[in-house]
Structure formats: C-alpha cells, structure tokens
Amino acid sequence: MINLITSILPIIDKVLSKYIKSKEEKEKIKKEIELELIENQQEIEKLKAEIVKSEIQGKSWLQRNWRPLLMMNFVLILFNNYVLVPYMSIFTDKVKVLEFPEKFWILLIIGVGGYLTGRTFEKKWKVTV
C-alpha cells in the first residue's frame, strides 16, 4: 500500500499545482490526503480485494484475464529492452528499444499490487479461476 501511496503522490502534486498557487496550502492539502490514505489503508485494501474478486469471478474470459495479459505485455517490453536488445546489439545495430514511459512503471506497480492481492484472495478463500 505504501508503494501505491508514494506512486500517486506525484500525480496528486501535479493536480494540486494546477489549482493551488500557494506552496504552503498545496503542501498542507497534500499531507492531509496522504494521512487520509494511510488512515484508510485497510478500507482501501478491502476495496482492492473486492475489485479483484469480481474480476476473478467474471463471466468473460477477458474480464478475468486482462490484468495478467497487461502484465505479460510489460514483461515482454522489459525482456526486449534489457535482455534481447543488449544481446542482439552484439550482432546488429537494427534492433530497437521499445519506449517504456514513466507512467507505465506506476501502472506496473499498481498492477502487480492488484495481482498479489488477487493471488492472496485466491489462496485464502480457495477461489479458482
């Protein structure tokens, strides 16, 4: 959960900067949001588990598997950029590193968190896909 909070704080800061010019007031509101997130951590975890539960029990194949498919795409991009391209560049200069924007890292962190929550849910309550 702390990873989620730290990953969304820059987003909160960006939004606050659009509407609040006073640095002190912006910091005060940002701290209040952070405290609320930390204080409501257990409720947020329950909501995440409910979302994953509904995905796992969904009728559509895509509904049940969109998160693993997205994570596999991220893994393929990481494999390409950090394993395949360095190896292939020994033999040719025609290989290409795939762009991986910074916001994808945030999505990856959230996605892995959701996956881990889902796996915990499956193991604890013996729900299978």
N, C-alpha and C positions, 0 to 999 in steps of 0.2 A: 504494500500500500504506500509506503514511503516513496518508492520509485515512481508511482503514479503521481503523487503529490509533487515531487520535485520535477517531474516531466511536464506537468501542466502549469507550474508557476510562471515560466516564461510567457506562456500564452496569456495567462491572466494579466501579467505585467504589460503586455502589448495592448490588450484591450483597455486596461485602465489608462494607459498613456494616451489613448485616443480621446478619452472623455474627461480626464482629470489632469490639469496642468500643474497643480501644486504637488511637488515631490513628497512633502510630508504627509499630505492627505492620501496620496496614492499608496505610500508605504503602510499607512495605518490601515487602509482598506485591505491591502494585500495580506497583512498579518492577520486581520480578522478572518479572511477567507481561509487562510492556512490553518488557523486554530479551529475553525468550524469543520474543515475536512478531517483534521486529526481527531477532534472530539467525536465526530460521527463516523469514524473509521469502521466500526463494527456494522453499522447500518449499511454503509456503502458496500462492504464485503457481502452482506446478505443479498443486497440488490444484484450485485455481480453474479452471485451464485444462482439466483433466480433466473437471470437472463441466460446463463449457460445451460441451466436445467431446461428451460423452454426450447433452446436450440437443440439440445440433445434429444428431446422428446418430440421434435418437429416431424411432420409427415413428409416433408420434401427432402430429398437427398441433398439438395443444395443448401437448405436451411441447416441441416446437421453438419455439413462439411465445409462451409465457406471459410471458417477460421483456419482449419488445417490446410486448405488449399492456398489461402493467402500466405500463411507461414511458409509453405513449401516454395512459393514464389520468392519470398525473401531469402530463403536458404539457397535457392538456385542463383540469385544475384550475388550473394556473398561468396558462394563457391566459385562462380565465374570470376569475380573481381580479385579474390585473394588466393585462389588455388590454380584455376585454369589459365587465366591470363598471365600470371608470372611464369608458369611452366611453358605455355605456348610461345611467349615472347622470346624464349631462348631460340626458337626455330624460325619465327617470322615476326614481322612488325605489323601484320594486318589484323591482329586481334584487338578487340575493343573492350574497354572497361565500361560496364553499364553504370549509368548515373544512379546514385542512391541518395536522394535528398535527405536533409537532416530531419524533416518531419516524418520520414519513413522510419527512422530509428525510434521516434516516440511511439508510432503506431506499432512497431515491433515489440516494444516494451509492454505496451498495453495488451497486445495480442497474446504474448507469452504469459502475461499475468492472467488473462482470461482462460487460456488453455490450462494452466496449472490449477486454477480454481475449478475448472471443469473436471480435470482428472481427479482432484481431491473429492469432488462431489460424487463422481462415478465410484470411486473406491469406498467411500464412507457409506453410501446408501445403495451400493450394488446396482446402479443403473447402468445398463449397457446400451450401446448404440446399435 
